[in-house]
C-alpha cells in the first residue's frame, strides 16, 4: 500500500488553530502565575480541566460515530462469526469454557431479527 497522506477532515485547520491558540494561552497564563501571581494557577487548572472534559466528550462522540460506520460493523460481524466458529469447534471437542462463552455470546445477540425490533 503506498504512503499517500489521508486528506484532512473538514474543519481540521480551524481545530489546529484553536488548539494552538489555547495551548499558547495556557503557557502564557502558567508563566504569569509562576513568576508573579501563584493564585492564577487555580484558575489555569480549572480552565485546563474544563477543556479536557470537553475534548474527552467530543472524542467519545467521534469514536461512537466511527463505531457506527458500515465498514466497522461488517468487520465486527466478521470477527464475531470467526469467534463463534472457533467456539463451536471447541464445544464439539468437549470444552466447557467454549460452551459457556458461546452461551454468553448467544445471550447478547438480538432475538427478534437483525435489528432487534421484531423485523
N, C-alpha and C positions, 0 to 999 in steps of 0.2 A: 504494500500500500504506500503510495507516495506521501511525502510530508507536505501536504497542502494545508495552509492555515485555514482554520474554521472562520467563516465570516463573522464579524462582530454582530451581536444581537442588538435589536432596536433599543436605543437609549443607553448603550454602553458608554459612549463618550460623556454623556451627561452624568452617569453614575460615577465614572472615574474622576471627573472634575469635582463633583460634590464630595467624594471620599478624600481627595487630595486637600480640598479646602478645609474639611472637617479635621483631618489629621494635623494640618498646619496650625489651625486654630487651637487645637488641644495642646500641641507642642508649645505654642507661644504662651498659652494660659499656664501651663506647667512651669515654664521658665519664669514667668512673672511670680507665680506662687512660691517657688523655691527661693528666688532671690529677694523678694520684697514683701509678700503677703501670704504666709502659710495658711490663712483662713480660706484662701481660694482653692486649696486642694480638695476640700469637701465639695465645693460646687463642681469642680472638674470631675471628681469621682461620680457625682450624680449624673452629670451630662453623659459621661462615657458609658455608665451602666444603662441609662435610658437608650442610648444609641445601640448598644449591644443587644438589648432586648428587642428593639425594632428589627434589627438585622437578623436575629435568630428567628423571629416570627416570619419574616419575609423568606428566609432560607427554607423554613419548613413549608411555606406555600409553594415555593419553586420546586422543592423535592416532591411534594404531593402532585403537582401538575405533571412532572416528569413521570412519576409512577403511574399516572393515569393514561399515558400515551399508549397507542395501539401496539407499537413495537415492543414496549416494555411488558405489556400484558401478554403478548404472544410468547416472549422469552420466559416469563414466569410460568405460563401454562406448559411450555415445553419442558422446563426444569421439573415441574411438578409431575408431569407424565413420566419422565425418566425416573424420578424418585419412586413413584408408585410401581413402576415395572420392577425396579430393584427390590422393593419391599415385598411385592407379590412372589418374587423368586425366593426371597428369604422365608416367607410363610410356607411355601411349598417344601422347603428344606427343613421345616420344623422350628424356625426361630420365633420364640415367644416375643422377643423385643420387636421384631419386624411386624408381627401381628398387632402389637399394641400401638406402634407408630402409625400403621396403616389405618387402624380404627380411629385414631385421633384425626388423621387427615380426612377420613370419610365424615367424621362428625362436623368438621368445619366446612365441608362442601355444601353449596346451596341445594336444598332438597326439591325445590319447585321449578326446576328449569335452570337454564344457564344464567339468567339474571336474578333468580331468587324471588321473582314476583308472580309466580304462578303461570308463567307463559312458557 
